[in-house]
Amino acid sequence: MGKLIYLITTSLDGFAADQDGSFEWAMPSEEVHAFVNDIVRNVGTSLLGRKMYEIMKVWDVIPTEGTNEAMDGPSEAMNDYAKIWQAAKKIVYSTSLADVAIANAMIERSFDPNIIRKLVAESDKDFDIGGPYLAAQAIKTGIVDEYHQFIVPILIGRGKSWLPRDVHSQLKLVDVRKFENGFVYLQYSKV
């Protein structure tokens, strides 16, 4: 049986993006990126909202070896993540997109937590859910199994919160890590 994983990078004050939608402050180091890769290595399906799809589609053109114009420079972790991303299925939730321009992807018009719960239970691979808006729908219905938060040592004051409001859920701390660049990793699972 798979798990539904919510993995996100946030500011110390709990935002996934600033008030203008920027998250340039969240760029991982090679060390952090390699650690993320190990977390998502068993992901067979990624669930994405339209905005997250727009952000992530670049991974379809980042090479699995070497470099190209989509990369800032040679990065073993980026090449590794490109392999993971390109092998996974993607479900993009959007009412406005007519089609998607990435491989192994399909569009769904609405998020149905019961369907996702069933798909995850029947899978030997994990699912990940990307973006605070789509993740909020899964969190509110209690289907997220693991929360993986990378905290950046920055305060941005306001922006898009990584968690929905008015949700009560007991979680268990599973792992804590500190990285050379000051990032901190927390992993929680459902109780």
N, C-alpha and C positions, 0 to 999 in steps of 0.2 A: 504494500500500500504506500502511495506517495504522500507527500506533505504539501500544504500550501504555505509558501514562504513569502514574507514581505520584507524586502531588503531595501534600505534607503540610507542616504547620507544626509545629515541634518546639521544645522548650526547648534551651538551649545544651548541656545534658547528655544530650540525645538522647531525650527523652520526648514522646510525642504527647498524653498526658494525665497528670494527677497520680495519686496512689494512690487517690483517690476518684472518678476518671473525669472530673474537671473539666479544661477547657482554656480557661477564660475569659481566662487570661493570653495567649492566642494571637490575640486579636482584631486583624485587620489595619487599618492606616490606609487612607484612601482611595487613597493612592499605591500601597500594596502590593496592595490589592484590584484596582485597574485593571491592574496588572502580571499578577496571576493570571488575570484575564479574557483577556488576550492569549495566555497560555499555553494555556488551555482552549478558545479560540474554535473550534478545529477538531475538538473532541471531539463525536463523533456518538453515542457510547454510554458510559454510566457504569456501572461494576460496583460494587455496594455490598453489604456485609454488613448484617445486620439493625440493628445499632447505628448504623451510618453512615446507613442509610435513615431511622431515627428522627430523627437530627440534621438531615439534609438536606431532609426533606420540606417544611419551612417555605418553601423556595424555590419551591414550586408556588403559594404564595399571596402572595409578595412581588411587587408590581407591576413591570411592565417600564417604566412611566413613573409618576412621582409617588410618593406614599407611601400607606401604610395602617397599620393597627394592628400588623402584623407587623414593621414597621421602626422603628428608633430615631429616624429623621429622614430628611430628603431625602438621597439618595446616588446620584449618577450611576453609580458603580461597582456598587452593589447592583442598581440597575435593569438595568444591562447584564448582570450575572451572571444575573439572573432570566431574561432572554431566552435566554442560552446554555443554562441548566439546563432550561428549559421546552421548548426545541427538541430536546434530546437524548433518546435512548432510554435506559431504565434497566433493568438486570437486577439484581434483589435476590436475594441468596443467603440462604435461611433455611429451617430445618426446622420452625420454630414458627409463622411467619405464615401465615394462611389466605388473605389477599389484601393488596394494597397500595393505599394511598389517594392515589396520585399518577398523573399522566397519563403516557402513553408508557412504562409499566412492566410488567414481568412477573416472576414468581417462578421461581427455579430452586432445587431442593433441594440440589444439590451442585455444587461448583466443579470443572469439568473443564478443565485447562490446554490440552489438545489442541484442544478446541472453540474456546476463546478464541484460541489461536494461529491457527487457521484463519479465524475471523471477522475478526481484525485484518488478516491477510494479504489477505483479499478485499475489504477496505473502503478507500475513498478518504478516510475520516475516521479520526481517532484515537479510542482508547478510553482512559478513565481508570479507575483502580481506587482505591477509597476505603476507608480504614481499615487499620490495621496488621495485623489478623488475616487479612483476606482478601488483602491485599497480600503477606503472608508466604507464602501458598500459591503465588502467582504468582512471587515472588522465588525460592523454593526450587526451582521448576522451570525457572528461567531465561528466563521469557517477558517480563519487564519490559524495555522498550527504553530508557526515560528515567526518571531520578529527579530530582524537583524538590523541594528542601528549603528551606523558609523557617525560619530560625533566629531565635528570639526571645531577646533578651538577658536571660534569667532562668535560674536554676538551681532545679530543684524537688526534687532529691534522689532521688526514685524515682517510678515510675509505669509506664505502658505504653510500652515501647520502640517506636520507629517501624520498626525492622528486626528480622528474626528472627535468632536465634543460629545458629551453626554453618553459615553460608553463606559460601562463598568465591567471589568473582566480581571479575574485573578491570573497572574502569570508567575512563572518560576524562572529565576535567573539561571542560565545554563553555562554561559561563558562570558569572560571579560578579557579584553586584550588592549595593550597600549602600543602604539607605533612610534617610530622615530620622528615622524613629522608632526606629532602631537595629537593625531587622531586617536580616538578611543572607540572600541567596539564593544557593544553589548548584545548578547543573544538571550532572548526570552522565549519560553514555550508556554502553551496553554496548560493549565492545571487540569 
